[in-house]
Amino acid sequence: METKPIRVLYVNELESDADLINSYLAKFESAQFEVVWQQSGEKALEYLAQQPLVDVNCYGRYSAGNEQYRIHTQIEGIEV
């Protein structure tokens, strides 16, 4: 039976950080992960409007005001 990868939405300004997370997750042999990188919260919301099936939301180090909290509450409000 084929298992679906766990889709991780990673929101951060730096794509290199997404690559680093992807390499860390690749070490787990019992699970497969697909890291979807979005550069900003707004881009993440646009992505989710098209592809709402995400298993984990992860936010990087960026912090423009309450950007992380605002985007998180909007993501959680999206009907999936």
C-alpha positions in Angstrom: 0.0 0.0 0.0 1.4 3.4 -1.0 1.5 6.0 1.6 1.1 9.7 0.8 3.8 12.1 1.8 3.1 14.4 4.6 2.7 17.9 3.1 4.5 20.6 5.0 3.7 24.2 4.2 6.8 26.2 5.2 6.5 30.0 5.2 9.8 31.9 5.3 11.6 34.6 3.4 14.6 32.2 2.7 14.2 29.3 0.4 17.5 27.9 1.6 15.8 27.3 5.0 13.1 25.3 3.3 15.9 23.2 1.7 17.5 22.6 5.1 14.1 21.5 6.6 13.6 19.2 3.6 17.1 17.6 4.2 16.3 17.1 7.9 13.0 15.5 7.2 14.5 13.2 4.6 16.3 11.4 7.5 13.0 9.9 8.7 12.9 6.6 6.9 9.4 5.7 8.2 7.7 8.7 6.6 7.9 10.8 3.4 7.6 14.5 3.5 6.8 17.1 0.8 8.0 20.6 1.8 6.1 23.4 0.0 7.9 26.7 0.4 6.2 30.0 0.2 8.1 33.2 0.7 5.4 35.2 2.5 2.2 34.7 4.4 0.3 36.3 1.5 1.8 33.9 -1.0 1.0 31.0 1.4 -2.7 32.1 1.4 -2.7 32.3 -2.4 -1.2 28.8 -2.6 -3.8 27.4 -0.1 -6.6 28.9 -2.2 -5.4 26.6 -5.0 -4.0 23.6 -3.0 -5.7 23.5 0.4 -4.5 20.0 1.4 -1.6 20.6 3.8 -0.9 18.5 6.8 1.5 20.8 8.7 1.9 24.6 8.7 5.4 25.8 9.7 6.6 29.4 9.9 10.1 30.6 9.7 12.0 33.3 11.5 10.4 36.2 9.7 8.4 38.6 11.9 6.8 41.6 10.4 4.6 42.8 13.1 2.0 40.1 13.9 2.4 38.5 10.4 2.8 35.0 11.7 -0.3 35.1 13.9 -2.4 36.9 11.4 -1.5 34.4 8.6 -2.0 31.5 10.9 -5.5 32.5 11.9 -6.4 33.1 8.3 -5.0 29.7 7.3 -6.9 28.0 10.1 -10.1 29.6 8.9 -9.8 28.2 5.4 -12.3 25.4 4.7 -10.6 22.2 3.6 
